[in-house]
Amino acid sequence: MVKVNTGQPDVDDLSNLSDLYNLSDLPNIDSLNIQPIDIESLVSTNDPRHPPKILVLYGSLRERSFSRLAAEEASRLLRWYGCEVRIFNPSGLPLPDDADSDHPKVQELRELAQWSEGMLWVSPERHGSITSIMKAQIDWIPLSLGGVRPTQGKTLAVMQVSGGSQSFNTVNQLRILGRWMRMITIPNQSSIPKAFLEFNDDNRMDKSPLYLRLVDVCEELVKFTWLTRGRSAYLTDRYSERVENAEAVSQRVNQKSI
């Protein structure tokens, strides 16, 4: 087996993962079937090898927020897969346009967006849509910031929690927003219906097919981040923008006066 560069012990025998990897905080994981990321299958020689940087956003401020619990559950898995994970707490973030961009929470969010190489968005479904708390976070991340697009070319995974029956309204809307933010949204997604039945008294997600899907999403996000981050600039390079840039240079060079 190819050695894995994730800051975790080298593994030659997957059957020994329960001993070599810390699964104590993942009680629902089958140690014989979870696999570390085979990085060499996803990167080229000159690609970056540092742990993928993942920013996690959630969309509820309730004391027992199931979107936050799902975000925390996913973050544990992402860390096991070798990622550096940061979770943004939206408490105190002002409404878009109701404060200046130098507001501390806005600056914190924007700095995390620039720092990240991939994101995970987890929103409750409210009135058949994403929550205003989720949308406010996305709206505070501009398409362009000081000449840099803080989200373009970065990977994105989307998840939702619902109080009622199965729905995909929220993940579908998050996908639209991800595309608008020029992100590479992975194919897999997670929708957790009746979330109050899926988390136990310890605020951990119980083992179920829904938990297995959450693991799938995390694994796929990490794989796509390793695969694309070293070439995201090329993947998102656009003909129309090259033409516009050439025209801007031509106008500047050929102007009659300064």
Phi and psi restraints in degrees (value plus and minus 20) as a CYANA .aco file:
   2 VAL   PHI     -88.0   -48.0
   2 VAL   PSI     116.9   156.9
   3 LYS   PHI     -86.7   -46.7
   3 LYS   PSI     122.7   162.7
   4 VAL   PHI    -124.7   -84.7
   4 VAL   PSI     107.5   147.5
   5 ASN   PHI    -120.9   -80.9
   5 ASN   PSI      60.5   100.5
   6 THR   PHI    -145.9  -105.9
   6 THR   PSI     -10.0    30.0
   7 GLY   PHI      59.6    99.6
   7 GLY   PSI     -12.0    28.0
   8 GLN   PHI    -133.0   -93.0
   8 GLN   PSI     148.4   188.4
   9 PRO   PHI     -79.7   -39.7
   9 PRO   PSI     128.7   168.7
  10 ASP   PHI     -86.5   -46.5
  10 ASP   PSI     125.2   165.2
  11 VAL   PHI    -145.2  -105.2
  11 VAL   PSI     105.4   145.4
  12 ASP   PHI    -129.5   -89.5
  12 ASP   PSI     -36.8     3.2
  13 ASP   PHI    -158.2  -118.2
  13 ASP   PSI      91.7   131.7
  14 LEU   PHI     -81.1   -41.1
  14 LEU   PSI     -43.8    -3.8
  15 SER   PHI     -87.5   -47.5
  15 SER   PSI     -34.8     5.2
  16 ASN   PHI    -119.7   -79.7
  16 ASN   PSI      -8.9    31.1
  17 LEU   PHI     -78.9   -38.9
  17 LEU   PSI     -56.0   -16.0
  18 SER   PHI     -82.8   -42.8
  18 SER   PSI     -45.4    -5.4
  19 ASP   PHI    -108.7   -68.7
  19 ASP   PSI     -57.4   -17.4
  20 LEU   PHI    -105.5   -65.5
  20 LEU   PSI     -48.0    -8.0
  21 TYR   PHI    -131.8   -91.8
  21 TYR   PSI     127.9   167.9
  22 ASN   PHI    -102.3   -62.3
  22 ASN   PSI      80.1   120.1
  23 LEU   PHI    -125.9   -85.9
  23 LEU   PSI      -8.7    31.3
  24 SER   PHI     -82.9   -42.9
  24 SER   PSI     -47.1    -7.1
  25 ASP   PHI    -114.7   -74.7
  25 ASP   PSI     -12.9    27.1
  26 LEU   PHI    -146.8  -106.8
  26 LEU   PSI      50.8    90.8
  27 PRO   PHI     -86.7   -46.7
  27 PRO   PSI     -38.9     1.1
  28 ASN   PHI    -114.3   -74.3
  28 ASN   PSI     -17.5    22.5
  29 ILE   PHI    -106.6   -66.6
  29 ILE   PSI     115.4   155.4
  30 ASP   PHI    -103.5   -63.5
  30 ASP   PSI      87.6   127.6
  31 SER   PHI     -83.9   -43.9
  31 SER   PSI     -40.9    -0.9
  32 LEU   PHI    -102.3   -62.3
  32 LEU   PSI     -35.9     4.1
  33 ASN   PHI    -137.7   -97.7
  33 ASN   PSI     -35.9     4.1
  34 ILE   PHI     -95.8   -55.8
  34 ILE   PSI     118.0   158.0
  35 GLN   PHI    -145.7  -105.7
  35 GLN   PSI     118.2   158.2
  36 PRO   PHI     -86.5   -46.5
  36 PRO   PSI     141.2   181.2
  37 ILE   PHI     -92.2   -52.2
  37 ILE   PSI     106.8   146.8
  38 ASP   PHI    -102.2   -62.2
  38 ASP   PSI      65.2   105.2
  39 ILE   PHI     -80.6   -40.6
  39 ILE   PSI     -57.4   -17.4
  40 GLU   PHI     -84.6   -44.6
  40 GLU   PSI     -39.2     0.8
  41 SER   PHI    -101.6   -61.6
  41 SER   PSI     -28.1    11.9
  42 LEU   PHI    -139.3   -99.3
  42 LEU   PSI     -37.0     3.0
  43 VAL   PHI    -143.0  -103.0
  43 VAL   PSI     142.3   182.3
  44 SER   PHI    -124.6   -84.6
  44 SER   PSI     158.7   198.7
  45 THR   PHI     -77.8   -37.8
  45 THR   PSI     -61.6   -21.6
  46 ASN   PHI    -115.8   -75.8
  46 ASN   PSI     -13.7    26.3
  47 ASP   PHI     -92.1   -52.1
  47 ASP   PSI     132.2   172.2
  48 PRO   PHI     -83.2   -43.2
  48 PRO   PSI     127.3   167.3
  49 ARG   PHI    -138.4   -98.4
  49 ARG   PSI     -15.4    24.6
  50 HIS   PHI     -92.7   -52.7
  50 HIS   PSI     139.8   179.8
  51 PRO   PHI     -76.7   -36.7
  51 PRO   PSI     115.1   155.1
  52 PRO   PHI     -76.9   -36.9
  52 PRO   PSI     119.3   159.3
  53 LYS   PHI    -120.2   -80.2
  53 LYS   PSI      93.6   133.6
  54 ILE   PHI    -137.3   -97.3
  54 ILE   PSI     107.9   147.9
  55 LEU   PHI    -121.9   -81.9
  55 LEU   PSI     110.5   150.5
  56 VAL   PHI    -132.3   -92.3
  56 VAL   PSI     106.7   146.7
  57 LEU   PHI    -135.9   -95.9
  57 LEU   PSI     120.8   160.8
  58 TYR   PHI    -150.9  -110.9
  58 TYR   PSI     141.9   181.9
  59 GLY   PHI    -140.3  -100.3
  59 GLY   PSI      16.9    56.9
  60 SER   PHI    -170.0  -130.0
  60 SER   PSI     125.7   165.7
  61 LEU   PHI    -131.9   -91.9
  61 LEU   PSI      -7.3    32.7
  62 ARG   PHI     -82.1   -42.1
  62 ARG   PSI     132.9   172.9
  63 GLU   PHI     -78.7   -38.7
  63 GLU   PSI     -63.2   -23.2
  64 ARG   PHI    -132.1   -92.1
  64 ARG   PSI      62.4   102.4
  65 SER   PHI    -108.8   -68.8
  65 SER   PSI      98.3   138.3
  66 PHE   PHI     -93.6   -53.6
  66 PHE   PSI     -46.4    -6.4
  67 SER   PHI     -88.3   -48.3
  67 SER   PSI     -56.5   -16.5
  68 ARG   PHI     -88.5   -48.5
  68 ARG   PSI     -60.6   -20.6
  69 LEU   PHI     -84.1   -44.1
  69 LEU   PSI     -60.0   -20.0
  70 ALA   PHI     -86.4   -46.4
  70 ALA   PSI     -58.0   -18.0
  71 ALA   PHI     -84.3   -44.3
  71 ALA   PSI     -60.5   -20.5
  72 GLU   PHI     -88.7   -48.7
  72 GLU   PSI     -58.6   -18.6
  73 GLU   PHI     -82.1   -42.1
  73 GLU   PSI     -64.7   -24.7
  74 ALA   PHI     -85.4   -45.4
  74 ALA   PSI     -57.1   -17.1
  75 SER   PHI     -84.2   -44.2
  75 SER   PSI     -56.6   -16.6
  76 ARG   PHI     -80.7   -40.7
  76 ARG   PSI     -62.8   -22.8
  77 LEU   PHI     -87.0   -47.0
  77 LEU   PSI     -63.4   -23.4
  78 LEU   PHI     -80.8   -40.8
  78 LEU   PSI     -58.0   -18.0
  79 ARG   PHI     -86.9   -46.9
  79 ARG   PSI     -58.9   -18.9
  80 TRP   PHI     -81.7   -41.7
  80 TRP   PSI     -56.8   -16.8
  81 TYR   PHI     -95.7   -55.7
  81 TYR   PSI     -16.0    24.0
  82 GLY   PHI      78.2   118.2
  82 GLY   PSI      -5.6    34.4
  83 CYS   PHI    -112.2   -72.2
  83 CYS   PSI     134.9   174.9
  84 GLU   PHI    -113.2   -73.2
  84 GLU   PSI      98.5   138.5
  85 VAL   PHI    -138.7   -98.7
  85 VAL   PSI     116.2   156.2
  86 ARG   PHI    -150.4  -110.4
  86 ARG   PSI     113.9   153.9
  87 ILE   PHI    -126.5   -86.5
  87 ILE   PSI     107.0   147.0
  88 PHE   PHI    -110.2   -70.2
  88 PHE   PSI     107.9   147.9
  89 ASN   PHI    -110.7   -70.7
  89 ASN   PSI      92.7   132.7
  90 PRO   PHI     -96.2   -56.2
  90 PRO   PSI     -23.6    16.4
  91 SER   PHI     -80.4   -40.4
  91 SER   PSI     107.3   147.3
  92 GLY   PHI      72.8   112.8
  92 GLY   PSI     -26.5    13.5
  93 LEU   PHI     -93.6   -53.6
  93 LEU   PSI     104.4   144.4
  94 PRO   PHI     -93.0   -53.0
  94 PRO   PSI     143.7   183.7
  95 LEU   PHI     -84.1   -44.1
  95 LEU   PSI     126.9   166.9
  96 PRO   PHI     -75.6   -35.6
  96 PRO   PSI     115.6   155.6
  97 ASP   PHI      52.1    92.1
  97 ASP   PSI     -16.6    23.4
  98 ASP   PHI    -119.5   -79.5
  98 ASP   PSI     -14.9    25.1
  99 ALA   PHI    -177.1  -137.1
  99 ALA   PSI     143.7   183.7
 100 ASP   PHI     -95.7   -55.7
 100 ASP   PSI     139.2   179.2
 101 SER   PHI     -89.1   -49.1
 101 SER   PSI     -31.1     8.9
 102 ASP   PHI    -108.4   -68.4
 102 ASP   PSI     -11.9    28.1
 103 HIS   PHI     -78.2   -38.2
 103 HIS   PSI     117.5   157.5
 104 PRO   PHI     -75.4   -35.4
 104 PRO   PSI     -61.1   -21.1
 105 LYS   PHI     -90.9   -50.9
 105 LYS   PSI     -54.6   -14.6
 106 VAL   PHI     -86.0   -46.0
 106 VAL   PSI     -64.3   -24.3
 107 GLN   PHI     -82.9   -42.9
 107 GLN   PSI     -60.6   -20.6
 108 GLU   PHI     -80.1   -40.1
 108 GLU   PSI     -66.6   -26.6
 109 LEU   PHI     -83.6   -43.6
 109 LEU   PSI     -64.9   -24.9
 110 ARG   PHI     -87.2   -47.2
 110 ARG   PSI     -57.5   -17.5
 111 GLU   PHI     -85.8   -45.8
 111 GLU   PSI     -58.5   -18.5
 112 LEU   PHI     -86.7   -46.7
 112 LEU   PSI     -57.7   -17.7
 113 ALA   PHI     -83.4   -43.4
 113 ALA   PSI     -60.9   -20.9
 114 GLN   PHI     -88.9   -48.9
 114 GLN   PSI     -57.6   -17.6
 115 TRP   PHI     -85.3   -45.3
 115 TRP   PSI     -56.7   -16.7
 116 SER   PHI     -92.5   -52.5
 116 SER   PSI     136.6   176.6
 117 GLU   PHI    -134.2   -94.2
 117 GLU   PSI     -30.1     9.9
 118 GLY   PHI    -179.0  -139.0
 118 GLY   PSI     141.7   181.7
 119 MET   PHI    -157.1  -117.1
 119 MET   PSI     135.0   175.0
 120 LEU   PHI    -145.9  -105.9
 120 LEU   PSI     102.5   142.5
 121 TRP   PHI    -128.9   -88.9
 121 TRP   PSI     107.2   147.2
 122 VAL   PHI    -146.3  -106.3
 122 VAL   PSI      94.8   134.8
 123 SER   PHI    -145.1  -105.1
 123 SER   PSI     122.8   162.8
 124 PRO   PHI     -89.5   -49.5
 124 PRO   PSI     140.2   180.2
 125 GLU   PHI    -116.1   -76.1
 125 GLU   PSI     103.7   143.7
 126 ARG   PHI    -151.1  -111.1
 126 ARG   PSI     103.2   143.2
 127 HIS   PHI      33.8    73.8
 127 HIS   PSI      19.7    59.7
 128 GLY   PHI      52.9    92.9
 128 GLY   PSI      -1.8    38.2
 129 SER   PHI    -167.9  -127.9
 129 SER   PSI    -199.0  -159.0
 130 ILE   PHI     -93.6   -53.6
 130 ILE   PSI     141.2   181.2
 131 THR   PHI     -99.6   -59.6
 131 THR   PSI     139.5   179.5
 132 SER   PHI     -84.5   -44.5
 132 SER   PSI     -50.6   -10.6
 133 ILE   PHI     -84.9   -44.9
 133 ILE   PSI     -61.4   -21.4
 134 MET   PHI     -85.9   -45.9
 134 MET   PSI     -65.6   -25.6
 135 LYS   PHI     -85.2   -45.2
 135 LYS   PSI     -56.8   -16.8
 136 ALA   PHI     -82.4   -42.4
 136 ALA   PSI     -59.5   -19.5
 137 GLN   PHI     -83.0   -43.0
 137 GLN   PSI     -65.2   -25.2
 138 ILE   PHI     -85.9   -45.9
 138 ILE   PSI     -59.4   -19.4
 139 ASP   PHI     -87.5   -47.5
 139 ASP   PSI     -47.0    -7.0
 140 TRP   PHI     -98.7   -58.7
 140 TRP   PSI     -31.7     8.3
 141 ILE   PHI    -111.4   -71.4
 141 ILE   PSI      87.9   127.9
 142 PRO   PHI     -94.8   -54.8
 142 PRO   PSI     139.1   179.1
 143 LEU   PHI     -88.8   -48.8
 143 LEU   PSI     -48.5    -8.5
 144 SER   PHI    -158.3  -118.3
 144 SER   PSI     116.9   156.9
 145 LEU   PHI    -159.6  -119.6
 145 LEU   PSI      84.4   124.4
 146 GLY   PHI      40.6    80.6
 146 GLY   PSI      17.2    57.2
 147 GLY   PHI      62.6   102.6
 147 GLY   PSI     -20.0    20.0
 148 VAL   PHI    -136.0   -96.0
 148 VAL   PSI     113.6   153.6
 149 ARG   PHI    -109.3   -69.3
 149 ARG   PSI      88.1   128.1
 150 PRO   PHI     -91.2   -51.2
 150 PRO   PSI     -32.8     7.2
 151 THR   PHI    -138.1   -98.1
 151 THR   PSI     -34.8     5.2
 152 GLN   PHI     -81.1   -41.1
 152 GLN   PSI     110.3   150.3
 153 GLY   PHI      61.4   101.4
 153 GLY   PSI     -22.9    17.1
 154 LYS   PHI    -107.3   -67.3
 154 LYS   PSI     133.1   173.1
 155 THR   PHI    -100.1   -60.1
 155 THR   PSI     137.7   177.7
 156 LEU   PHI    -166.5  -126.5
 156 LEU   PSI     115.0   155.0
 157 ALA   PHI    -139.1   -99.1
 157 ALA   PSI     124.5   164.5
 158 VAL   PHI    -143.3  -103.3
 158 VAL   PSI     121.7   161.7
 159 MET   PHI    -162.7  -122.7
 159 MET   PSI     135.2   175.2
 160 GLN   PHI    -159.9  -119.9
 160 GLN   PSI     135.4   175.4
 161 VAL   PHI    -142.5  -102.5
 161 VAL   PSI     126.8   166.8
 162 SER   PHI    -152.8  -112.8
 162 SER   PSI     129.9   169.9
 163 GLY   PHI    -104.1   -64.1
 163 GLY   PSI     -38.2     1.8
 164 GLY   PHI    -135.8   -95.8
 164 GLY   PSI    -163.6  -123.6
 165 SER   PHI     -93.5   -53.5
 165 SER   PSI     151.8   191.8
 166 GLN   PHI     -77.4   -37.4
 166 GLN   PSI     114.9   154.9
 167 SER   PHI    -169.5  -129.5
 167 SER   PSI     134.4   174.4
 168 PHE   PHI    -147.1  -107.1
 168 PHE   PSI      -5.2    34.8
 169 ASN   PHI     -79.4   -39.4
 169 ASN   PSI     -65.2   -25.2
 170 THR   PHI     -90.5   -50.5
 170 THR   PSI     -66.0   -26.0
 171 VAL   PHI     -84.0   -44.0
 171 VAL   PSI     -54.3   -14.3
 172 ASN   PHI     -84.8   -44.8
 172 ASN   PSI     -60.8   -20.8
 173 GLN   PHI     -90.3   -50.3
 173 GLN   PSI     -55.9   -15.9
 174 LEU   PHI     -84.0   -44.0
 174 LEU   PSI     -55.8   -15.8
 175 ARG   PHI     -83.2   -43.2
 175 ARG   PSI     -61.4   -21.4
 176 ILE   PHI     -80.9   -40.9
 176 ILE   PSI     -64.7   -24.7
 177 LEU   PHI     -84.4   -44.4
 177 LEU   PSI     -60.2   -20.2
 178 GLY   PHI     -81.7   -41.7
 178 GLY   PSI     -61.1   -21.1
 179 ARG   PHI     -84.9   -44.9
 179 ARG   PSI     -59.7   -19.7
 180 TRP   PHI     -84.5   -44.5
 180 TRP   PSI     -52.6   -12.6
 181 MET   PHI    -104.7   -64.7
 181 MET   PSI     -12.4    27.6
 182 ARG   PHI      41.3    81.3
 182 ARG   PSI      20.8    60.8
 183 MET   PHI    -121.0   -81.0
 183 MET   PSI     138.8   178.8
 184 ILE   PHI    -114.7   -74.7
 184 ILE   PSI      77.6   117.6
 185 THR   PHI    -106.7   -66.7
 185 THR   PSI     105.1   145.1
 186 ILE   PHI     -89.6   -49.6
 186 ILE   PSI     136.1   176.1
 187 PRO   PHI     -83.6   -43.6
 187 PRO   PSI     -58.7   -18.7
 188 ASN   PHI     -97.1   -57.1
 188 ASN   PSI     138.0   178.0
 189 GLN   PHI    -176.7  -136.7
 189 GLN   PSI     148.2   188.2
 190 SER   PHI    -152.6  -112.6
 190 SER   PSI     112.4   152.4
 191 SER   PHI    -148.7  -108.7
 191 SER   PSI     100.2   140.2
 192 ILE   PHI    -129.8   -89.8
 192 ILE   PSI      80.6   120.6
 193 PRO   PHI     -98.7   -58.7
 193 PRO   PSI     136.7   176.7
 194 LYS   PHI      23.3    63.3
 194 LYS   PSI      36.0    76.0
 195 ALA   PHI     -79.1   -39.1
 195 ALA   PSI     -46.7    -6.7
 196 PHE   PHI     -85.1   -45.1
 196 PHE   PSI     -37.7     2.3
 197 LEU   PHI    -112.0   -72.0
 197 LEU   PSI     -30.8     9.2
 198 GLU   PHI    -116.7   -76.7
 198 GLU   PSI     -31.8     8.2
 199 PHE   PHI    -137.1   -97.1
 199 PHE   PSI     113.5   153.5
 200 ASN   PHI    -106.6   -66.6
 200 ASN   PSI    -194.6  -154.6
 201 ASP   PHI     -87.0   -47.0
 201 ASP   PSI     -36.5     3.5
 202 ASP   PHI    -110.9   -70.9
 202 ASP   PSI     -10.9    29.1
 203 ASN   PHI      42.1    82.1
 203 ASN   PSI       9.7    49.7
 204 ARG   PHI    -131.8   -91.8
 204 ARG   PSI     127.1   167.1
 205 MET   PHI     -96.4   -56.4
 205 MET   PSI     112.1   152.1
 206 ASP   PHI     -93.0   -53.0
 206 ASP   PSI     137.3   177.3
 207 LYS   PHI     -91.4   -51.4
 207 LYS   PSI     106.5   146.5
 208 SER   PHI    -187.3  -147.3
 208 SER   PSI     151.9   191.9
 209 PRO   PHI     -77.9   -37.9
 209 PRO   PSI     -49.3    -9.3
 210 LEU   PHI     -89.2   -49.2
 210 LEU   PSI     -57.0   -17.0
 211 TYR   PHI     -86.5   -46.5
 211 TYR   PSI     -60.8   -20.8
 212 LEU   PHI     -80.1   -40.1
 212 LEU   PSI     -58.7   -18.7
 213 ARG   PHI     -86.2   -46.2
 213 ARG   PSI     -58.5   -18.5
 214 LEU   PHI     -80.3   -40.3
 214 LEU   PSI     -62.2   -22.2
 215 VAL   PHI     -82.1   -42.1
 215 VAL   PSI     -63.1   -23.1
 216 ASP   PHI     -77.3   -37.3
 216 ASP   PSI     -63.7   -23.7
 217 VAL   PHI     -82.4   -42.4
 217 VAL   PSI     -64.2   -24.2
 218 CYS   PHI     -84.0   -44.0
 218 CYS   PSI     -65.3   -25.3
 219 GLU   PHI     -80.5   -40.5
 219 GLU   PSI     -63.4   -23.4
 220 GLU   PHI     -88.6   -48.6
 220 GLU   PSI     -58.1   -18.1
 221 LEU   PHI     -80.5   -40.5
 221 LEU   PSI     -63.4   -23.4
 222 VAL   PHI     -85.1   -45.1
 222 VAL   PSI     -62.8   -22.8
 223 LYS   PHI     -81.2   -41.2
 223 LYS   PSI     -66.3   -26.3
 224 PHE   PHI     -87.5   -47.5
 224 PHE   PSI     -52.4   -12.4
 225 THR   PHI     -87.4   -47.4
 225 THR   PSI     -65.1   -25.1
 226 TRP   PHI     -79.6   -39.6
 226 TRP   PSI     -60.5   -20.5
 227 LEU   PHI     -89.1   -49.1
 227 LEU   PSI     -58.5   -18.5
 228 THR   PHI    -125.5   -85.5
 228 THR   PSI     -42.4    -2.4
 229 ARG   PHI     -85.3   -45.3
 229 ARG   PSI     -50.2   -10.2
 230 GLY   PHI     -95.9   -55.9
 230 GLY   PSI     -29.3    10.7
 231 ARG   PHI    -156.2  -116.2
 231 ARG   PSI      -1.1    38.9
 232 SER   PHI     -84.6   -44.6
 232 SER   PSI     -53.9   -13.9
 233 ALA   PHI     -82.2   -42.2
 233 ALA   PSI     -60.5   -20.5
 234 TYR   PHI     -91.7   -51.7
 234 TYR   PSI     -60.1   -20.1
 235 LEU   PHI     -83.1   -43.1
 235 LEU   PSI     -50.7   -10.7
 236 THR   PHI    -123.3   -83.3
 236 THR   PSI     -11.4    28.6
 237 ASP   PHI     -91.2   -51.2
 237 ASP   PSI     109.6   149.6
 238 ARG   PHI    -141.0  -101.0
 238 ARG   PSI     119.6   159.6
 239 TYR   PHI     -78.6   -38.6
 239 TYR   PSI     -66.6   -26.6
 240 SER   PHI     -80.1   -40.1
 240 SER   PSI     -57.7   -17.7
 241 GLU   PHI     -93.3   -53.3
 241 GLU   PSI     -53.2   -13.2
 242 ARG   PHI     -85.4   -45.4
 242 ARG   PSI     -58.6   -18.6
 243 VAL   PHI     -84.6   -44.6
 243 VAL   PSI     -66.3   -26.3
 244 GLU   PHI     -81.3   -41.3
 244 GLU   PSI     -62.1   -22.1
 245 ASN   PHI     -84.4   -44.4
 245 ASN   PSI     -59.3   -19.3
 246 ALA   PHI     -84.6   -44.6
 246 ALA   PSI     -59.4   -19.4
 247 GLU   PHI     -86.0   -46.0
 247 GLU   PSI     -59.4   -19.4
 248 ALA   PHI     -84.0   -44.0
 248 ALA   PSI     -62.4   -22.4
 249 VAL   PHI     -83.7   -43.7
 249 VAL   PSI     -61.6   -21.6
 250 SER   PHI     -83.2   -43.2
 250 SER   PSI     -62.6   -22.6
 251 GLN   PHI     -84.2   -44.2
 251 GLN   PSI     -59.6   -19.6
 252 ARG   PHI     -88.8   -48.8
 252 ARG   PSI     -62.2   -22.2
 253 VAL   PHI     -89.6   -49.6
 253 VAL   PSI     -54.5   -14.5
 254 ASN   PHI    -119.8   -79.8
 254 ASN   PSI     -12.9    27.1
 255 GLN   PHI     -87.8   -47.8
 255 GLN   PSI     127.9   167.9
 256 LYS   PHI    -100.0   -60.0
 256 LYS   PSI     -46.4    -6.4
 257 SER   PHI    -167.0  -127.0
 257 SER   PSI     140.4   180.4
